[in-house]
Amino acid sequence: MAYDIKSLVKKSVYSDLEEIATSPFIDWESFKGKTFLITGAGGFIGYYLTMSLILRNDLFGDDISVIALVRNKERAYEKYGDALKRFDLSLNVSDVTKFINVPKADFIIHAASQASNIQFENDPVGTINANLSGTSNVLELARDLDATALVVSSLKVYGELHTGKAFISEEDTGYIDHTSYKNCYAVGKRASETLAASYVKQYNMNVKIARPSYIYGASSLDDDRVWAQFIANIVRKQDILLKSSGAALRSFCYVTDTCTALLKIMQSGENAVPYNIANKDSDVTIRGFAKAACEVFPDRDIRLSFANKADEEEPKQDFSRTPEILCSDRLKALGWEARVDLHDGIRRAVAVLEER
């Protein structure tokens, strides 16, 4: 095929895409000849989903088409390059909060959302609208096209929990101050799930809900998220400096595992039933993630240090507030498993960034 994916991307990126495209957890037969619309295709998850789906055509001739919906045309051309010359990938430059003109789609993955604290602070209206009017537009489109939709939600919907448990299951619901603009993302995601459930009830549609944990991988060296900064430190061969004890305990999941989970939920999940996406082998504190980043490349002699000496002592876990550890048993029951542990995921992310 002209412009085959293997010739268009770096070796380490191709390895990740191939892992998604050959996942044994997906019934690929049901996706043959289908058209996917992916909103937020200019983002981290959207790119991996888009490229792995059209890679299926190179590897197996699945005749899958992808419509990649993006806001920024120039950035999308830079990201996808000559892949946009392929017959199976088309670009739709639109704002998901406005009218979406797509004539055909069998599956719609709604992954368009701002996800950084800087964006929450500087554009809370844009952040919440992508999850309010954006989700509404996507579901209206899915209704018109009789498409199956997947709403990509977030672990942030759980809010502040005090269950006494060491993990969060899908039935848990915590406190969120809905009057604070700082919760534009969390409240928007909650509302998007309610919209999904409402469309299922009123119009008998196929709408699935996914709640990813902290997704990590080769983002960018300027990403302000803490895990991304640790990976950037490794690439730059800089020591890692923590400005706290790093005691926060979180679920992390590598991008390839997250993508296979999203496709599995789209395919096999129950309508309007949320599914946590997490890898129990990557449940770790912020401090633990930083340590793992240092350990993966011992030859670089990268050290972990603390801005405050009092933070050097290993913190004790306090479960009076439920940590952001997601239980993914419901997803595993569908036949999915995570395959990339934390050390391997960090190694892969660094390899991608260094190849760039």
Secondary structure in CASP SS format (residue, H / E / C, confidence):
PFRMAT SS
TARGET T0000
AUTHOR 0000-0000-0000
METHOD secondary structure of the structure
MODEL  1
M C 1.00
A C 1.00
Y C 1.00
D C 1.00
I H 1.00
K H 1.00
S H 1.00
L H 1.00
V C 1.00
K C 1.00
K H 1.00
S H 1.00
V H 1.00
Y H 1.00
S H 1.00
D H 1.00
L H 1.00
E H 1.00
E H 1.00
I H 1.00
A H 1.00
T C 1.00
S C 1.00
P C 1.00
F C 1.00
I C 1.00
D C 1.00
W H 1.00
E H 1.00
S H 1.00
F H 1.00
K C 1.00
G C 1.00
K C 1.00
T E 1.00
F E 1.00
L E 1.00
I E 1.00
T E 1.00
G C 1.00
A C 1.00
G C 1.00
G C 1.00
F H 1.00
I H 1.00
G H 1.00
Y H 1.00
Y H 1.00
L H 1.00
T H 1.00
M H 1.00
S H 1.00
L H 1.00
I H 1.00
L H 1.00
R H 1.00
N H 1.00
D H 1.00
L H 1.00
F H 1.00
G C 1.00
D C 1.00
D C 1.00
I C 1.00
S E 1.00
V E 1.00
I E 1.00
A E 1.00
L E 1.00
V E 1.00
R C 1.00
N C 1.00
K H 1.00
E H 1.00
R H 1.00
A H 1.00
Y H 1.00
E H 1.00
K H 1.00
Y H 1.00
G H 1.00
D H 1.00
A H 1.00
L H 1.00
K H 1.00
R C 1.00
F C 1.00
D C 1.00
L E 1.00
S E 1.00
L E 1.00
N E 1.00
V E 1.00
S C 1.00
D C 1.00
V C 1.00
T C 1.00
K C 1.00
F C 1.00
I C 1.00
N C 1.00
V C 1.00
P C 1.00
K C 1.00
A C 1.00
D C 1.00
F E 1.00
I E 1.00
I E 1.00
H E 1.00
A C 1.00
A C 1.00
S C 1.00
Q C 1.00
A C 1.00
S C 1.00
N H 1.00
I H 1.00
Q H 1.00
F H 1.00
E H 1.00
N H 1.00
D C 1.00
P H 1.00
V H 1.00
G H 1.00
T H 1.00
I H 1.00
N H 1.00
A H 1.00
N H 1.00
L C 1.00
S H 1.00
G H 1.00
T H 1.00
S H 1.00
N H 1.00
V H 1.00
L H 1.00
E H 1.00
L H 1.00
A H 1.00
R H 1.00
D H 1.00
L H 1.00
D C 1.00
A C 1.00
T E 1.00
A E 1.00
L E 1.00
V E 1.00
V E 1.00
S C 1.00
S C 1.00
L H 1.00
K H 1.00
V H 1.00
Y H 1.00
G C 1.00
E E 1.00
L C 1.00
H C 1.00
T C 1.00
G C 1.00
K C 1.00
A C 1.00
F C 1.00
I E 1.00
S C 1.00
E C 1.00
E C 1.00
D C 1.00
T C 1.00
G C 1.00
Y E 1.00
I C 1.00
D C 1.00
H C 1.00
T C 1.00
S C 1.00
Y H 1.00
K H 1.00
N H 1.00
C H 1.00
Y H 1.00
A H 1.00
V H 1.00
G H 1.00
K H 1.00
R H 1.00
A H 1.00
S H 1.00
E H 1.00
T H 1.00
L H 1.00
A H 1.00
A H 1.00
S H 1.00
Y H 1.00
V H 1.00
K H 1.00
Q H 1.00
Y H 1.00
N C 1.00
M C 1.00
N C 1.00
V E 1.00
K E 1.00
I E 1.00
A E 1.00
R E 1.00
P E 1.00
S C 1.00
Y E 1.00
I E 1.00
Y E 1.00
G C 1.00
A C 1.00
S C 1.00
S C 1.00
L C 1.00
D C 1.00
D C 1.00
D C 1.00
R C 1.00
V H 1.00
W H 1.00
A H 1.00
Q H 1.00
F H 1.00
I H 1.00
A H 1.00
N H 1.00
I H 1.00
V H 1.00
R H 1.00
K C 1.00
Q C 1.00
D C 1.00
I E 1.00
L E 1.00
L E 1.00
K C 1.00
S C 1.00
S C 1.00
G C 1.00
A C 1.00
A C 1.00
L E 1.00
R E 1.00
S E 1.00
F E 1.00
C E 1.00
Y E 1.00
V H 1.00
T H 1.00
D H 1.00
T H 1.00
C H 1.00
T H 1.00
A H 1.00
L H 1.00
L H 1.00
K H 1.00
I H 1.00
M H 1.00
Q H 1.00
S H 1.00
G C 1.00
E C 1.00
N C 1.00
A C 1.00
V C 1.00
P E 1.00
Y E 1.00
N E 1.00
I E 1.00
A C 1.00
N C 1.00
K H 1.00
D H 1.00
S H 1.00
D E 1.00
V E 1.00
T E 1.00
I H 1.00
R H 1.00
G H 1.00
F H 1.00
A H 1.00
K H 1.00
A H 1.00
A H 1.00
C H 1.00
E H 1.00
V H 1.00
F C 1.00
P H 1.00
D H 1.00
R H 1.00
D C 1.00
I C 1.00
R C 1.00
L E 1.00
S E 1.00
F E 1.00
A C 1.00
N C 1.00
K H 1.00
A H 1.00
D H 1.00
E C 1.00
E C 1.00
E C 1.00
P C 1.00
K C 1.00
Q C 1.00
D C 1.00
F C 1.00
S C 1.00
R C 1.00
T C 1.00
P C 1.00
E E 1.00
I C 1.00
L E 1.00
C C 1.00
S C 1.00
D H 1.00
R H 1.00
L H 1.00
K H 1.00
A C 1.00
L C 1.00
G C 1.00
W C 1.00
E C 1.00
A C 1.00
R C 1.00
V C 1.00
D C 1.00
L H 1.00
H H 1.00
D H 1.00
G H 1.00
I H 1.00
R H 1.00
R H 1.00
A H 1.00
V H 1.00
A H 1.00
V H 1.00
L H 1.00
E H 1.00
E H 1.00
R C 1.00
END
